[in-house]
Amino acid sequence: MFAVVRTGGKQYRVAEGDKIAVEKLAGDAGDSITLGDVLLAGEGADLADSAKVTVSAEIIAQAKSEKVTVFKKRRRHNYRRKAGHRQQMTLLRITGVGEGKKAAAKKAAAPKKDTSEEKAAPDTHKAAPAKDAAPAAKKASAKKADKE
């Protein structure tokens, strides 16, 4: 059975026993993870319901990919910049592709929090009325009267 999974903004076609390199995922070598975003699944020419399919994998290693050279140049301006970058990646071994309960469905069925306390609390974001505005106006008018 094969599946198409999405992780790190990319899509991978995987089957049991495959080894793939993906964008860095949390975990140490030897940990097992579940790739939750299954886009397509099937066997041969038959397609299965991807909502019921889960893909489990084992982390082989956390590594860096090959170095990418970044070179910037503006001709006739004596401007050259050279930099390198090695992207973090995770090596995975696919241990199983099969039908099972999806973890995302459990998250959707989580109990809702009681929001009655939030509704009963007064709104503290309203602007407070200016307390000193009226006395300041009286003082200003008194000073004008003294000067005259």
N, C-alpha and C positions, 0 to 999 in steps of 0.2 A: 504494500500500500504506500502511496506517496501523498505528500501534502505540500501546499504552497503557504509559507508563513511569512509574516512581515515583522521585522525587528530592525531597529536602528534606521528606519526610513528606507529600507531596501527589502526586496522580496527574494526568497530562496525556495527552490524546489528541493525537498528533502525526502528521504526514505530511510528506513531503519538501517543503521550501520554507517550512514554517511558521516563525513567529517566536513564541517564548514567553519569559516572564519567570519565572525560578525562584529559589529561595533561593540565596544566594551559593555559588558553586563556585570552586575554586582554578584560577587561570589568568589570562592576560592577553588583551586584545582581539586577535583574529586566531588564537588557538590553537584547535586542534580537539580535541574530547573524544568519548568514547564513553559513552553512557548505558547502563549495564549491567543495570539492573533492569527488564526488559521483562516486563510482566504478561500482555499480550494482543497478538496481531498478526493481521492479516488483510487481505483485499482484497475489498471489496463485502460479500457475505453469507458468504464463505468465510473460515474461521479457519485460521491457520497455527500450527505448533508454535513457541511463544514462546521455547523453550529455544534454538532455532537462529537467532533473529532478533537483530540488533544495530541500534542507532540511533546514528548519528554526527551530531555537531552542531559548529557553529563559534561561538565566543564573539564576540558583536558588541561588547558593552561590559559593564563593571562599573559599576553605578549604585545609586542609592537609590530606594526606592519613595516614594509619597506620604506626607505627614506624617499621623500618627495622633495625635489629641489625647487625653491621658489626664487625666480630671478626677475628683477624689475629693471628696466632700462629706458631712459629717455634720450634719444639720439641727439647729438650736438649740444648736450647740456652737462656733460660730465656727471651723469647721475646713474649709478649702478648700485643695486642692493641684492645681496645673495643671502638666502636663508634656507634652512632645511626643516622638515617636519616629519615626525613619525607618529602615526595615529595609533592610539590604544585599541586593541582588539581582543576578543575572546575566542578561543578555539573550542568548538563544541563537537561532541560525538552524539548523534541521534540514537537514542536507545529504544524508542518506541513511537509508532504512529498508529493510533487506534481510537476506537470509540470509547468515550467516557464522559462523565459529567464535567461541564466546563466551569472553571473557577469564576468567570465573569458573571455567570448567572447567580451565584451565591452572593456576590457583592450587591447586585440589584435588589435582592430580597432582604437586605439588611433592615432592621427595625428603624423607624423614623424617630428622631429625637422629639421630646416634648418642647414645643416652642411657646407655651403659655407664659413662661416667665419673661421671655423677650417681649411679648405683646403687652404685658402688664407694666413693664418698666417704663418710666417716663423718658421722653426723648431728650437726651442731653446734648444734642447737636444744635439746638436752636440758639440763636444769638440772645445774649442776656440784655435786658433793657439798660440803657445808660442811666446810671444812678446820679452821676455828678454833672449831668448836662444842665439841669435847671439851676443849681447853686452857682455854677460858673457864669451863667448868663446874668444872674443878679449881681454878682461881683463886678462884672464888666460894666453894667449900667451904672452901678454906684461909683465906679472910678470916673466915668464920663461926667457924672453930676458934680463930683468934687472938683474937677478941673475947670468947670465953667463957673 
